[in-house]
Amino acid sequence: MEVKKVLIAVDNSLCSEQAAQKGYEIASMFDADVALINIVVPAPAAVSADFPIGPILIENYDQASDNSKFLMEEIANKFARGKETTFLSVIDIASHGITEQAEAWGADLIVIGSHGRGGLFSLLVGSVSESVSRKSTCPVLIIPYKEKS
């Protein structure tokens, strides 16, 4: 398998930090390009017509985009070790945004963390990593969250 581009999905969790660490290690082994992706989840559409939500949504998305960029910069500073990193911040549903951007960027591998929740939670809410692995056109490496002792 030839890996030239590694897309690492990150959020503000310890499991995504572990995925980022592994993703950068793999990218170094293959001398591959790296992109970090962070999804900004869209606001719910159910609002009152009497409430002027436009300016509030724009301000919230601007803040969310700033937070997203800050998060990706922090992760790159922690794990990139000088490797140039592309930052992708997308407003979308998590699994859809990750798979769409992976295809658009030409990723050869997606690295994503898994919280390890199972049972009823996974049944009701679903797993982003599981959904990405089903929908992706490239291989997906799911890194299970392991608490460090």
C-alpha positions in Angstrom: 0.0 0.0 0.0 1.3 3.4 -1.0 0.4 6.3 1.3 1.1 9.8 0.0 -1.6 11.7 1.9 -2.8 11.1 5.5 -6.0 12.8 6.6 -6.3 12.9 10.4 -9.7 13.7 11.9 -9.5 15.7 15.2 -11.9 17.1 17.7 -11.4 18.4 21.2 -10.9 14.9 22.8 -8.1 12.8 24.2 -8.9 10.0 21.7 -8.4 12.4 18.8 -5.0 13.4 20.2 -4.0 9.7 20.2 -5.2 9.4 16.6 -3.2 12.5 15.7 -0.1 11.0 17.2 -0.5 7.8 15.3 -1.4 9.6 12.1 1.7 11.7 12.2 3.8 8.6 13.0 2.4 6.8 9.9 2.8 9.9 7.7 6.5 10.1 8.8 7.0 6.4 8.0 5.7 6.9 4.4 7.0 10.5 4.1 3.3 11.4 3.4 1.6 14.8 3.4 -0.7 15.4 6.4 -4.0 17.3 6.7 -5.9 17.7 9.9 -9.6 18.0 9.6 -12.0 19.5 12.2 -15.7 19.5 11.6 -17.8 22.5 12.8 -21.3 21.0 13.3 -24.1 23.2 11.8 -26.6 24.9 14.0 -30.1 23.5 14.1 -32.5 25.0 11.6 -35.5 25.2 13.9 -35.7 28.9 14.8 -38.5 31.4 15.0 -39.1 33.7 12.0 -39.3 36.6 14.5 -35.8 36.1 15.8 -33.1 37.7 13.8 -30.7 34.8 13.9 -28.5 35.6 10.9 -25.9 37.8 12.7 -25.8 35.5 15.7 -25.1 32.4 13.5 -22.4 34.3 11.6 -20.7 35.3 14.8 -21.0 31.7 16.2 -19.5 30.2 13.0 -16.7 32.8 13.0 -15.9 31.8 16.6 -16.3 28.1 15.9 -13.9 28.5 12.9 -11.4 30.3 15.0 -11.6 27.6 17.7 -11.2 24.9 15.0 -8.1 26.5 13.6 -6.7 27.0 17.1 -7.3 23.3 17.9 -5.6 22.1 14.8 -2.6 24.4 15.3 -2.3 23.0 18.9 -2.4 19.4 17.7 0.1 20.2 14.9 2.4 21.9 17.4 2.3 18.9 19.6 2.7 16.1 17.1 3.9 17.4 13.7 7.6 17.7 14.6 8.1 20.2 11.7 6.0 18.3 9.2 4.0 20.7 7.1 0.3 20.3 7.8 -2.8 21.4 5.9 -5.7 22.5 8.0 -9.3 21.7 6.9 -12.1 23.2 8.9 -15.5 22.4 7.5 -19.1 23.1 8.4 -20.9 19.8 8.0 -22.1 16.6 9.7 -18.9 14.8 11.0 -18.9 11.6 9.0 -20.0 13.3 5.8 -17.5 16.2 6.1 -14.6 13.8 6.8 -15.3 11.5 3.9 -16.1 14.4 1.4 -12.9 16.2 2.3 -10.8 13.0 2.2 -12.0 12.5 -1.4 -11.5 16.1 -2.4 -8.0 16.3 -0.9 -7.1 12.9 -2.3 -6.3 11.2 0.9 -4.8 7.7 0.8 -5.6 7.0 4.4 -7.9 8.5 7.0 -6.9 8.2 10.7 -9.6 8.8 13.2 -10.0 8.1 16.9 -12.8 6.1 18.6 -14.2 6.9 22.0 -14.9 3.2 22.5 -18.5 3.8 23.5 -20.6 0.8 22.6 -24.0 -0.6 23.5 -27.0 1.6 23.6 -25.1 4.8 23.1 -23.6 3.6 19.9 -26.9 2.2 18.7 -28.8 5.5 19.4 -26.2 8.1 18.5 -24.0 6.1 16.1 -20.2 6.2 15.8 -18.5 8.7 13.6 -15.5 6.5 13.1 -17.8 3.6 12.1 -19.7 5.7 9.7 -16.6 7.1 8.1 -15.2 3.6 7.6 -18.4 2.5 5.8 -18.6 5.6 3.5 -14.9 6.2 2.8 -13.4 5.5 -0.6 -10.0 5.1 1.0 -8.8 2.9 3.9 -9.6 4.1 7.4 -7.5 3.4 10.5 -9.5 3.7 13.7 -7.4 4.3 16.8 -9.2 3.1 19.9 -8.9 5.3 22.9 -6.6 4.0 25.6 -6.4 5.8 28.9 -2.7 6.3 29.8 -1.8 5.3 33.3 
